[in-house]
Amino acid sequence: MKAKPIIITIVVILVLLCGFLFIRSKYMSKPQKGEITAFLNAFNTQIKSGNTDSASLYFDSDPKNKSIKTLLSVLTGKTSTNGKSKPLFKLSINTEDALIKLVNPELTTAVVAATFHFEGLPAEKSIITFTIHKTGSKQYKFSQVDLKDFLTDYATYQTKVINKTIPEKDIYSPITLAAFKTAEQLKTRYDSVLWFNHVDNKTFYYVVKGTIEEGFYWPESDELNRRKKSVYKIGLVNPALQEIIPVEYDMVHNVGGTINGLVEVEKGNKKGFYNLEGKLVVPVNYDQAYPLKEGEENLALLKNGDDYFYLKSDSTISDKLPDFKIADNVQKIKTYGKSFTITEKTSANILEFNSREDFNSMVISPSYLVDWQILPKFIMLPNSLRKQTDEDGEGSGSLSLTINFNGDKKDDSTNWFTSAFYSVVDDYLGGRSGLYTTKNVLLVDKKQNRILSFNASSFFGNSEGGGELSGTCNENSLKAINDSLFEFKTTSELDQGLLDTIRSLKEGPYYHYLQIKNGKLTALASKRIFPTQFVKLDDSYLQNCYLIVNDVYSEKASTTTLSHTSNEILQCMKNEIYASYQYKFKNKRWNEIFDYRFNGGEDAKNTTVDDSLTTIDKYNINFINSKLNGQKATTLAAK
């Protein structure tokens, strides 16, 4: 796993020019590779000379942009990526041999090699990908910079320099240093030792047969899933170096992380538990394992197919529970109905990497919270056993995860399901440091006697978004549209432009339309912000909470809260239907609002889309027109 043990004040993908502001010229000649190389070399000349002010003029943004200033400070060797401390090694970029690709007549990408140098260590390379657009005859600007690989590789190389120059005792705790030594001994028996789990000042070792590839820690990433797969099995060795969990599992969790005194294991999507003496107390053939709240008579609820069982307090398993109803017992599950926060101090038992290049501690989330999509499988947190130096900054991963329970509701119309709502705020320290919020819903299905889940980001703007919602609006509901379609409404960050250029729809309800497929809630794909694609509107869709930002680009920006859908929102809702079919509006403002989301920043092409409109589209346009005009109206697009 590549580490990022430093705070990074540059965003991972630096977007300098928003799509709908991009000014194109149909009469401008296509960019030439020779011109691009000359542009890059001229930029590099400024970098080599340390002229950050001159170099900033090569970017299509305000020269005072903080991320640009930090990037240039790094490239010129003035600071590390935290923008403050001095760099520990030298850096150079090679623009002469950049890999240049003409994407279209207006955009070009250039992959530029960066090399890290430090005396006593081999030089290592990384890449920076620049997106360049033409502004005039033989004139160019950087419109985007992709730093994903560069920031990761920079951090990894910096850690190697730190390990080379600073005594280990000044970086690692005694228990970590001892674990490093023991891990070397265990490598004679296993292919690798992956993690250490320190419990009551004694260390357990996660041992592996096979290989762990880079994508292992991000199983949800499509990009990494296309890379080489990990082929491995994991087991656990106790402080006496006895193998207490055989090396035959896909996952071995934190000691006591799911149930106190037990270790959860997974194999082929089945769950089980070992105790610390090495006894398999729960065979690994259960689909779900729900730990129960303190004070309950039993330790956990186990599910196998349609059947439920209790793991009793004496670590034995009950007979099948007759006529067991999960809806009547869901309140007993450990975290159901509770808000909680996960930090490095949540547990005294620290799990850390057997790596001198990764400074994080880690939580392997209980499987039921992963199945509920409330927590990711792996949570990276700061590590108090590894001293962060001044060069390291504040660390990577998450400072904390805050899970907020937002209430539950019974479906009054059919009474066959209960829904529970959560929001998860990730205080992230990595390349896009800040707060990121996801919204989660659990569906307790009385018909099928099961729990289903869904989660999604709370941000639906065109830019890189995130952050914590204001709390002004807090709407959550789940209703069954029919037997196969559910509507999950939750307050989200919309960042939707309005006809008035200084006003924006900041927050409001976002409607997810969910189907049950293969035992999971799956969202129907839609690029629309408003609920016009899958259902016919009625007055209930107009009684919502909205947060409007006034004077968007002013220091005196203010907000207005609405309890209903105003005419300017209705107009945007209506025109969004047309825009989703690449309709070209006569009013350029509407094209600016929608082109980036529906056309990837390209101009819309269709002067009419009436033949493309669905029955639901036509109904909803008429409904919106009736509200705008106070009467039934025919289908008309904005002018």
C-alpha positions as CSV (number, residue, x, y, z in Angstrom):
1,M,0.0,0.0,0.0
2,K,1.3,3.4,-0.9
3,A,1.3,5.8,2.0
4,K,0.5,9.5,2.3
5,P,2.0,10.4,5.7
6,I,1.9,14.2,5.1
7,I,-0.7,16.8,5.0
8,I,-1.3,18.0,1.4
9,T,-2.8,21.5,0.8
10,I,-3.0,21.0,-3.0
11,V,-6.2,19.4,-4.3
12,V,-5.7,16.1,-6.1
13,I,-7.3,17.3,-9.3
14,L,-6.9,21.0,-9.6
15,V,-9.7,22.3,-11.9
16,L,-8.8,25.9,-12.9
17,L,-11.5,26.6,-15.5
18,C,-15.1,25.6,-15.0
19,G,-16.7,23.9,-18.0
20,F,-19.5,26.4,-18.5
21,L,-17.1,29.3,-18.4
22,F,-14.9,27.9,-21.1
23,I,-14.7,30.3,-24.1
24,R,-14.2,28.6,-27.4
25,S,-13.4,29.9,-30.8
26,K,-14.5,28.0,-33.9
27,Y,-12.0,29.8,-35.9
28,M,-8.9,29.1,-33.8
29,S,-6.4,26.7,-35.4
30,K,-5.8,23.3,-33.7
31,P,-2.9,23.1,-31.2
32,Q,0.3,21.7,-32.5
33,K,2.6,19.4,-30.4
34,G,5.6,21.5,-31.1
35,E,3.8,24.6,-29.7
36,I,2.7,22.6,-26.7
37,T,6.3,21.4,-26.0
38,A,7.6,25.0,-26.3
39,F,4.9,26.1,-23.9
40,L,5.8,23.4,-21.4
41,N,9.5,24.2,-21.7
42,A,9.0,27.9,-21.2
43,F,7.0,27.0,-18.0
44,N,9.8,24.7,-16.8
45,T,12.3,27.5,-17.4
46,Q,10.4,29.6,-14.8
47,I,10.3,26.6,-12.5
48,K,14.1,26.1,-12.7
49,S,14.7,29.8,-12.1
50,G,12.4,29.7,-9.0
51,N,10.1,32.4,-10.5
52,T,6.8,31.4,-9.0
53,D,5.1,34.7,-9.9
54,S,6.0,34.3,-13.6
55,A,5.1,30.6,-13.5
56,S,1.6,31.3,-12.1
57,L,0.8,33.2,-15.3
58,Y,0.8,29.9,-17.2
59,F,-2.4,28.9,-15.3
60,D,-5.9,29.9,-16.3
61,S,-6.8,31.2,-12.8
62,D,-6.2,33.8,-10.2
63,P,-2.4,33.9,-9.6
64,K,-3.1,34.1,-5.9
65,N,-4.9,30.8,-6.0
66,K,-3.7,28.9,-2.9
67,S,-3.4,25.5,-4.5
68,I,-1.4,27.0,-7.5
69,K,0.9,28.8,-5.2
70,T,1.6,25.7,-3.2
71,L,2.1,23.6,-6.3
72,L,4.6,26.1,-7.7
73,S,6.3,26.3,-4.3
74,V,6.8,22.5,-4.4
75,L,8.0,22.4,-8.0
76,T,10.5,25.2,-7.4
77,G,11.8,23.4,-4.3
78,K,10.8,26.0,-1.8
79,T,8.4,23.9,0.3
80,S,7.0,20.5,0.7
81,T,3.4,19.7,-0.2
82,N,2.1,21.2,3.1
83,G,3.1,24.6,1.8
84,K,5.1,25.4,4.9
85,S,8.1,23.2,5.7
86,K,11.2,23.0,3.7
87,P,11.4,20.0,1.3
88,L,13.6,17.1,2.3
89,F,14.7,16.2,-1.2
90,K,15.2,17.7,-4.7
91,L,12.6,17.6,-7.4
92,S,12.8,18.1,-11.2
93,I,10.4,17.8,-14.0
94,N,11.1,16.9,-17.6
95,T,8.9,18.8,-20.0
96,E,11.0,18.1,-23.2
97,D,9.9,14.5,-23.2
98,A,6.3,15.0,-22.1
99,L,3.7,12.6,-23.5
100,I,1.4,14.9,-25.4
101,K,-2.1,13.9,-26.5
102,L,-4.5,16.1,-28.6
103,V,-7.9,15.3,-27.0
104,N,-9.9,17.6,-29.3
105,P,-9.4,20.8,-31.3
106,E,-9.4,22.8,-28.0
107,L,-7.9,20.6,-25.3
108,T,-4.5,18.8,-25.0
109,T,-3.1,16.7,-22.2
110,A,0.6,16.5,-21.3
111,V,2.0,13.8,-19.0
112,V,5.1,15.2,-17.5
113,A,7.7,13.1,-15.6
114,A,8.8,14.3,-12.2
115,T,11.9,12.9,-10.5
116,F,12.7,12.8,-6.8
117,H,16.4,13.0,-5.8
118,F,18.1,12.4,-2.4
119,E,21.7,11.5,-1.7
120,G,21.9,8.0,-0.4
121,L,18.6,6.9,-2.0
122,P,17.8,5.8,-5.5
123,A,16.0,8.4,-7.6
124,E,12.3,7.7,-8.1
125,K,9.8,9.0,-10.7
126,S,6.2,10.1,-10.8
127,I,3.9,11.9,-13.2
128,I,1.9,15.1,-13.4
129,T,-0.9,15.3,-16.0
130,F,-1.6,18.8,-17.3
131,T,-4.7,19.7,-19.3
132,I,-3.9,22.6,-21.7
133,H,-6.3,24.8,-23.7
134,K,-5.5,27.2,-26.5
135,T,-6.2,30.9,-25.8
136,G,-4.9,32.5,-29.0
137,S,-2.4,32.1,-31.8
138,K,0.4,30.0,-30.2
139,Q,-0.9,30.9,-26.8
140,Y,-1.9,28.4,-24.1
141,K,-2.9,28.0,-20.5
142,F,-3.1,25.2,-18.0
143,S,-6.8,24.5,-17.3
144,Q,-6.4,21.4,-15.1
145,V,-3.7,19.6,-13.2
146,D,-4.0,15.9,-12.2
147,L,-1.8,15.3,-9.1
148,K,-3.1,12.0,-7.9
149,D,0.0,9.9,-8.6
150,F,2.4,12.8,-7.9
151,L,1.1,13.5,-4.4
152,T,1.1,9.9,-3.4
153,D,4.6,9.2,-4.7
154,Y,5.9,12.5,-3.2
155,A,4.6,11.4,0.2
156,T,6.1,7.9,-0.1
157,Y,9.5,9.2,-1.1
158,Q,9.5,11.7,1.7
159,T,8.8,9.0,4.2
160,K,11.8,7.1,2.8
161,V,13.9,10.2,3.4
162,I,12.7,10.5,6.9
163,N,13.4,6.9,7.7
164,K,16.9,7.4,6.2
165,T,17.8,10.5,8.2
166,I,15.9,10.3,11.5
167,P,16.7,7.5,14.1
168,E,13.8,5.0,14.3
169,K,13.5,5.5,18.1
170,D,12.5,9.1,17.4
171,I,9.7,8.0,15.0
172,Y,8.3,4.7,16.3
173,S,7.2,3.6,19.7
174,P,9.0,0.7,21.5
175,I,6.1,-1.7,20.9
176,T,6.1,-0.9,17.2
177,L,9.9,-1.4,16.9
178,A,9.6,-4.7,18.7
179,A,6.7,-5.8,16.4
180,F,8.9,-5.0,13.3
181,K,11.6,-7.4,14.6
182,T,9.1,-10.1,15.4
183,A,7.5,-9.7,12.0
184,E,10.9,-10.4,10.4
185,Q,11.0,-13.7,12.3
186,L,7.5,-14.7,11.2
187,K,8.4,-14.2,7.6
188,T,10.2,-17.5,7.7
189,R,6.7,-19.1,8.2
190,Y,4.5,-16.8,6.1
191,D,4.8,-14.8,2.9
192,S,4.2,-11.6,4.8
193,V,3.0,-10.0,8.0
194,L,0.5,-7.3,7.1
195,W,-0.6,-5.6,10.4
196,F,0.0,-5.5,14.1
197,N,-2.8,-5.3,16.6
198,H,-1.7,-4.1,20.1
199,V,-4.0,-5.3,22.8
200,D,-3.2,-4.6,26.5
201,N,0.4,-3.9,25.5
202,K,0.7,-7.3,23.7
203,T,0.9,-7.7,20.0
204,F,-1.1,-9.9,17.6
205,Y,0.2,-10.4,14.1
206,Y,-1.9,-10.7,10.9
207,V,-0.1,-13.2,8.7
208,V,-0.5,-13.7,5.0
209,K,0.0,-16.4,2.4
210,G,-0.1,-15.0,-1.1
211,T,0.2,-11.4,-2.3
212,I,-1.7,-8.2,-1.4
213,E,-2.0,-5.8,-4.3
214,E,-2.5,-2.0,-4.3
215,G,-6.3,-2.1,-4.8
216,F,-6.8,-4.3,-1.7
217,Y,-7.6,-1.3,0.5
218,W,-10.0,0.4,-1.9
219,P,-12.2,-2.5,-3.1
220,E,-15.0,0.0,-4.2
221,S,-12.7,1.8,-6.6
222,D,-13.4,0.9,-10.2
223,E,-10.0,2.2,-11.3
224,L,-8.1,0.0,-8.9
225,N,-10.4,-3.0,-9.5
226,R,-9.1,-3.0,-13.0
227,R,-5.6,-3.6,-11.7
228,K,-4.0,-6.8,-10.6
229,K,-6.1,-8.7,-8.0
230,S,-4.8,-9.8,-4.6
231,V,-4.5,-13.5,-4.2
232,Y,-4.1,-14.2,-0.5
233,K,-5.4,-15.7,2.7
234,I,-5.0,-14.1,6.2
235,G,-4.6,-15.6,9.7
236,L,-3.7,-14.4,13.2
237,V,-0.7,-15.2,15.4
238,N,-0.9,-14.3,19.1
239,P,1.8,-12.6,21.3
240,A,3.3,-16.1,22.0
241,L,3.7,-16.5,18.3
242,Q,1.1,-19.3,18.1
243,E,-1.3,-19.4,15.2
244,I,-4.7,-19.0,16.7
245,I,-6.6,-18.3,13.5
246,P,-5.5,-20.4,10.5
247,V,-4.4,-18.7,7.3
248,E,-7.5,-19.4,5.3
249,Y,-9.7,-16.3,5.5
250,D,-10.4,-13.4,3.3
251,M,-10.5,-11.0,6.3
252,V,-9.6,-11.1,9.9
253,H,-11.0,-8.1,11.8
254,N,-9.6,-6.1,14.8
255,V,-9.3,-8.1,18.0
256,G,-12.6,-7.3,19.8
257,G,-13.6,-4.9,17.1
258,T,-17.1,-6.5,16.5
259,I,-17.7,-8.4,19.8
260,N,-15.5,-7.9,22.9
261,G,-13.1,-10.8,23.3
262,L,-13.8,-12.3,19.9
263,V,-12.3,-11.9,16.4
264,E,-14.6,-11.7,13.4
265,V,-13.5,-13.5,10.3
266,E,-14.8,-13.7,6.7
267,K,-14.6,-16.2,4.0
268,G,-16.5,-16.1,0.7
269,N,-19.0,-13.5,2.1
270,K,-19.7,-15.7,5.1
271,K,-18.9,-14.6,8.7
272,G,-17.8,-16.3,11.9
273,F,-15.9,-15.7,15.1
274,Y,-12.8,-17.1,17.0
275,N,-12.0,-16.5,20.6
276,L,-8.5,-15.5,21.7
277,E,-7.6,-19.1,22.6
278,G,-8.0,-20.1,19.0
279,K,-11.4,-21.8,19.3
280,L,-13.9,-21.3,16.4
281,V,-17.0,-20.3,18.4
282,V,-19.1,-19.3,15.4
283,P,-18.6,-21.4,12.3
284,V,-18.0,-19.3,9.2
285,N,-21.3,-20.0,7.4
286,Y,-23.4,-17.0,8.5
287,D,-24.6,-14.3,6.1
288,Q,-24.7,-11.6,8.8
289,A,-23.5,-11.2,12.3
290,Y,-25.1,-8.4,14.3
291,P,-23.6,-7.6,17.7
292,L,-26.2,-6.7,20.3
293,K,-26.3,-3.7,22.7
294,E,-24.9,-4.0,26.2
295,G,-27.5,-5.3,28.6
296,E,-28.9,-7.7,26.1
297,E,-29.0,-11.4,27.2
298,N,-27.2,-12.5,24.1
299,L,-23.9,-11.4,22.4
300,A,-25.1,-11.3,18.8
301,L,-27.8,-12.1,16.3
302,L,-26.7,-14.5,13.5
303,K,-28.5,-14.8,10.1
304,N,-28.1,-17.8,7.8
305,G,-30.3,-17.7,4.8
306,D,-33.8,-17.0,6.1
307,D,-33.0,-18.3,9.6
308,Y,-31.9,-16.4,12.7
309,F,-29.9,-17.6,15.7
310,Y,-28.5,-16.1,18.9
311,L,-24.8,-16.2,19.9
312,K,-25.3,-16.6,23.6
313,S,-23.2,-15.0,26.4
314,D,-21.5,-18.4,27.0
315,S,-20.4,-18.4,23.3
316,T,-22.7,-21.2,22.3
317,I,-25.3,-20.8,19.5
318,S,-29.0,-21.2,20.1
319,D,-31.3,-23.3,18.1
320,K,-33.1,-21.6,15.1
321,L,-35.4,-18.9,16.5
322,P,-39.0,-19.8,15.5
323,D,-41.1,-17.0,14.0
324,F,-38.3,-14.5,14.6
325,K,-39.1,-11.0,13.2
326,I,-36.1,-8.8,12.5
327,A,-38.3,-5.7,12.5
328,D,-39.3,-6.4,16.1
329,N,-35.7,-6.8,17.2
330,V,-33.7,-4.4,15.1
331,Q,-33.5,-2.0,18.1
332,K,-31.3,-4.5,19.9
333,I,-28.5,-4.3,17.4
334,K,-25.5,-2.5,18.8
335,T,-25.4,0.7,16.7
336,Y,-29.0,0.9,15.5
337,G,-30.6,4.1,16.5
338,K,-27.3,5.5,17.9
339,S,-25.0,8.3,16.9
340,F,-21.3,7.7,17.4
341,T,-17.8,8.9,16.4
342,I,-14.8,6.9,15.4
343,T,-11.3,8.4,16.1
344,E,-7.9,7.0,16.9
345,K,-8.9,7.1,20.6
346,T,-12.2,5.1,20.1
347,S,-10.4,1.9,21.0
348,A,-7.3,1.4,23.2
349,N,-6.3,-1.5,20.8
350,I,-4.4,0.0,17.9
351,L,-4.0,-1.8,14.6
352,E,-1.1,-0.5,12.5
353,F,0.7,-1.4,9.3
354,N,3.9,-3.5,9.2
355,S,5.4,-0.8,7.1
356,R,7.7,2.1,7.7
357,E,6.1,4.0,4.9
358,D,2.5,4.1,6.3
359,F,2.0,6.1,9.4
360,N,-1.8,5.4,9.8
361,S,-3.6,3.2,12.2
362,M,-6.6,1.3,10.9
363,V,-10.0,0.1,11.8
364,I,-11.4,-2.9,9.9
365,S,-15.1,-2.1,10.2
366,P,-17.5,-4.8,11.6
367,S,-19.0,-6.6,8.6
368,Y,-22.6,-5.6,9.4
369,L,-21.8,-1.9,9.2
370,V,-20.0,-2.5,5.9
371,D,-23.1,-4.5,4.7
372,W,-25.3,-1.6,5.8
373,Q,-23.0,0.7,3.9
374,I,-22.6,3.0,6.9
375,L,-18.8,2.4,7.1
376,P,-16.1,1.6,4.6
377,K,-14.3,-1.7,5.1
378,F,-11.1,0.1,6.0
379,I,-10.9,3.3,8.0
380,M,-7.4,5.0,8.1
381,L,-6.8,7.1,11.2
382,P,-3.9,8.9,12.9
383,N,-1.5,6.6,14.8
384,S,-0.3,7.7,18.3
385,L,2.4,5.0,18.2
386,R,4.2,6.8,15.3
387,K,5.6,10.2,16.0
388,Q,4.7,12.7,13.2
389,T,7.7,15.0,12.5
390,D,7.4,18.6,11.4
391,E,7.8,17.4,7.8
392,D,5.0,15.0,8.2
393,G,2.4,17.6,9.0
394,E,-0.9,16.3,10.3
395,G,-1.2,13.0,8.6
396,S,-3.5,11.4,6.0
397,G,-6.6,9.2,6.2
398,S,-9.4,10.5,8.4
399,L,-9.2,12.5,11.6
400,S,-12.6,11.2,12.5
401,L,-15.8,9.7,11.2
402,T,-19.0,10.9,12.8
403,I,-22.1,8.8,12.3
404,N,-25.3,10.7,13.0
405,F,-28.6,8.8,13.5
406,N,-31.3,11.0,11.9
407,G,-34.3,9.0,13.1
408,D,-36.5,6.1,11.8
409,K,-40.0,6.0,10.4
410,K,-42.6,3.3,9.8
411,D,-44.4,3.2,6.4
412,D,-47.9,4.2,7.4
413,S,-49.4,3.4,4.0
414,T,-48.5,-0.3,3.8
415,N,-46.9,-1.0,7.1
416,W,-44.5,-3.5,5.6
417,F,-41.2,-1.7,6.2
418,T,-39.4,0.6,8.6
419,S,-36.7,3.0,7.4
420,A,-33.8,4.4,9.4
421,F,-31.6,7.3,8.3
422,Y,-28.0,8.1,9.0
423,S,-25.5,10.7,7.8
424,V,-21.7,10.0,7.9
425,V,-19.3,12.9,8.1
426,D,-15.7,12.1,7.2
427,D,-13.1,14.6,8.4
428,Y,-10.6,13.7,5.8
429,L,-6.9,14.6,5.9
430,G,-5.8,13.5,2.5
431,G,-5.3,15.3,-0.8
432,R,-8.8,16.8,-0.7
433,S,-8.8,17.5,3.0
434,G,-12.1,18.6,4.5
435,L,-15.5,17.3,5.5
436,Y,-17.3,14.9,3.3
437,T,-20.9,13.7,4.0
438,T,-22.7,10.6,2.8
439,K,-26.4,9.8,3.4
440,N,-27.6,6.4,4.3
441,V,-30.9,4.6,4.6
442,L,-31.8,1.2,6.0
443,L,-34.9,-0.6,4.9
444,V,-36.2,-3.1,7.5
445,D,-38.2,-5.4,5.2
446,K,-41.0,-7.1,7.1
447,K,-42.1,-9.2,4.1
448,Q,-38.7,-10.8,3.5
449,N,-37.6,-10.5,7.1
450,R,-34.3,-8.8,6.2
451,I,-32.4,-5.4,6.3
452,L,-31.4,-3.7,3.1
453,S,-29.3,-0.5,2.7
454,F,-28.3,2.3,0.4
455,N,-25.8,5.1,0.6
456,A,-24.8,8.0,-1.6
457,S,-22.8,11.3,-1.5
458,S,-24.7,14.3,-0.3
459,F,-23.1,16.5,-3.0
460,F,-24.5,16.8,-6.5
461,G,-22.9,20.0,-7.9
462,N,-20.7,20.1,-11.0
463,S,-17.5,21.0,-9.1
464,E,-15.5,19.0,-6.6
465,G,-17.8,19.1,-3.6
466,G,-18.1,17.9,-0.1
467,G,-18.4,19.5,3.3
468,E,-21.0,19.3,6.0
469,L,-24.5,20.4,5.4
470,S,-25.7,23.5,7.1
471,G,-28.4,21.8,9.0
472,T,-31.0,24.4,7.9
473,C,-32.9,21.8,6.0
474,N,-33.0,18.2,7.3
475,E,-35.4,16.1,5.3
476,N,-35.3,12.3,5.2
477,S,-38.0,10.0,3.9
478,L,-38.4,6.6,2.2
479,K,-41.6,5.6,0.5
480,A,-42.6,2.8,-1.8
481,I,-43.7,4.0,-5.2
482,N,-44.8,0.5,-6.1
483,D,-43.7,-3.1,-5.2
484,S,-40.4,-2.7,-7.0
485,L,-39.5,1.0,-6.7
486,F,-38.6,3.1,-3.6
487,E,-38.1,6.9,-3.3
488,F,-35.4,8.0,-0.9
489,K,-35.6,11.8,-0.3
490,T,-32.7,13.4,1.6
491,T,-31.4,16.9,2.0
492,S,-28.3,17.3,-0.1
493,E,-25.9,19.9,-1.4
494,L,-27.1,20.7,-4.9
495,D,-25.1,23.8,-6.0
496,Q,-27.6,24.3,-8.7
497,G,-27.3,27.6,-10.7
498,L,-30.5,29.6,-11.2
499,L,-31.5,32.1,-14.0
500,D,-30.4,35.0,-11.8
501,T,-26.6,34.7,-12.1
502,I,-26.0,35.8,-8.5
503,R,-28.4,33.3,-7.0
504,S,-27.8,29.6,-6.5
505,L,-29.8,26.7,-5.0
506,K,-27.3,25.6,-2.4
507,E,-29.3,22.8,-0.5
508,G,-32.5,21.0,-1.1
509,P,-34.0,17.6,-1.4
510,Y,-32.4,15.0,-3.7
511,Y,-34.6,12.0,-4.7
512,H,-32.9,8.7,-5.2
513,Y,-35.0,6.1,-6.9
514,L,-34.1,2.6,-5.7
515,Q,-34.9,-0.9,-6.9
516,I,-34.2,-4.2,-5.1
517,K,-31.7,-6.2,-7.2
518,N,-30.0,-9.4,-6.0
519,G,-31.0,-8.6,-2.4
520,K,-29.6,-5.0,-2.6
521,L,-31.0,-1.5,-3.0
522,T,-29.7,-0.1,-6.3
523,A,-30.3,3.4,-7.5
524,L,-31.6,4.1,-11.0
525,A,-29.1,6.3,-12.9
526,S,-30.1,9.9,-13.4
527,K,-28.2,13.1,-14.1
528,R,-31.2,15.2,-13.0
529,I,-31.2,17.1,-9.8
530,F,-35.0,17.3,-9.6
531,P,-37.4,14.3,-9.3
532,T,-38.9,14.5,-12.8
533,Q,-37.6,11.4,-14.6
534,F,-39.3,8.4,-12.9
535,V,-42.4,9.7,-11.2
536,K,-45.3,12.0,-12.0
537,L,-45.2,15.1,-9.8
538,D,-47.9,16.2,-7.5
539,D,-48.2,19.0,-4.8
540,S,-46.3,17.0,-2.3
541,Y,-43.1,17.4,-4.3
542,L,-43.4,21.2,-4.0
543,Q,-43.5,21.3,-0.2
544,N,-39.7,21.0,0.5
545,C,-37.0,22.9,2.3
546,Y,-34.5,24.8,0.1
547,L,-31.5,27.0,1.0
548,I,-30.8,29.8,-1.6
549,V,-27.5,31.7,-1.7
550,N,-27.8,35.3,-2.7
551,D,-24.9,37.4,-4.1
552,V,-23.0,34.2,-4.8
553,Y,-19.7,35.8,-5.8
554,S,-19.8,38.6,-3.1
555,E,-18.2,38.7,0.3
556,K,-21.7,39.8,1.5
557,A,-23.3,36.6,0.3
558,S,-26.4,35.7,2.3
559,T,-28.9,32.8,2.4
560,T,-32.6,32.5,2.3
561,T,-34.6,29.5,3.4
562,L,-37.8,28.4,1.5
563,S,-40.4,25.9,2.7
564,H,-41.8,25.5,-0.8
565,T,-40.7,25.3,-4.5
566,S,-40.5,28.9,-5.8
567,N,-41.2,29.9,-9.4
568,E,-37.5,30.3,-10.1
569,I,-36.9,26.7,-8.9
570,L,-39.9,25.5,-10.9
571,Q,-38.5,27.1,-14.1
572,C,-35.1,25.4,-13.4
573,M,-36.9,22.1,-12.8
574,K,-38.7,22.3,-16.0
575,N,-35.8,23.3,-18.1
576,E,-33.7,20.6,-16.7
577,I,-36.0,18.1,-18.4
578,Y,-35.2,19.6,-21.7
579,A,-31.5,20.0,-21.0
580,S,-31.3,16.2,-20.2
581,Y,-31.9,15.7,-24.0
582,Q,-29.2,18.2,-25.0
583,Y,-31.8,20.9,-25.8
584,K,-30.1,24.2,-27.0
585,F,-31.9,27.1,-25.2
586,K,-32.3,30.5,-26.8
587,N,-31.4,32.0,-23.4
588,K,-27.6,31.5,-23.0
589,R,-27.8,31.4,-19.3
590,W,-29.7,28.1,-19.3
591,N,-27.0,26.6,-21.6
592,E,-24.4,27.8,-19.1
593,I,-26.3,26.2,-16.2
594,F,-26.8,22.8,-17.9
595,D,-24.1,22.2,-20.5
596,Y,-21.5,20.9,-18.1
597,R,-23.8,18.4,-16.4
598,F,-25.5,17.0,-19.4
599,N,-23.0,17.7,-22.3
600,G,-19.7,17.4,-20.6
601,G,-19.0,21.1,-21.2
602,E,-19.8,20.9,-24.9
603,D,-22.5,22.9,-26.6
604,A,-26.0,21.4,-26.7
605,K,-27.1,20.7,-30.2
606,N,-30.8,20.0,-30.4
607,T,-33.3,22.8,-31.3
608,T,-36.2,20.5,-30.5
609,V,-36.5,17.4,-28.3
610,D,-40.3,16.9,-28.2
611,D,-39.9,13.5,-29.8
612,S,-37.5,12.4,-27.0
613,L,-39.8,13.4,-24.1
614,T,-41.3,10.4,-22.2
615,T,-44.9,10.3,-21.0
616,I,-43.7,11.2,-17.5
617,D,-41.6,14.1,-18.9
618,K,-44.6,15.5,-20.7
619,Y,-46.9,15.1,-17.7
620,N,-44.4,16.9,-15.4
621,I,-43.8,19.7,-17.8
622,N,-47.5,20.3,-18.0
623,F,-47.7,20.1,-14.2
624,I,-44.9,22.6,-13.7
625,N,-46.5,25.0,-16.3
626,S,-49.8,24.8,-14.5
627,K,-48.0,26.0,-11.3
628,L,-46.1,28.7,-13.2
629,N,-49.1,30.0,-15.1
630,G,-51.8,29.2,-12.6
631,Q,-53.5,27.0,-15.2
632,K,-53.1,24.0,-17.3
633,A,-50.5,24.6,-20.0
634,T,-49.1,23.0,-23.1
635,T,-45.6,21.7,-23.3
636,L,-43.2,24.6,-24.0
637,A,-39.5,25.0,-23.6
638,A,-37.8,28.0,-22.2
639,K,-36.9,30.8,-24.6
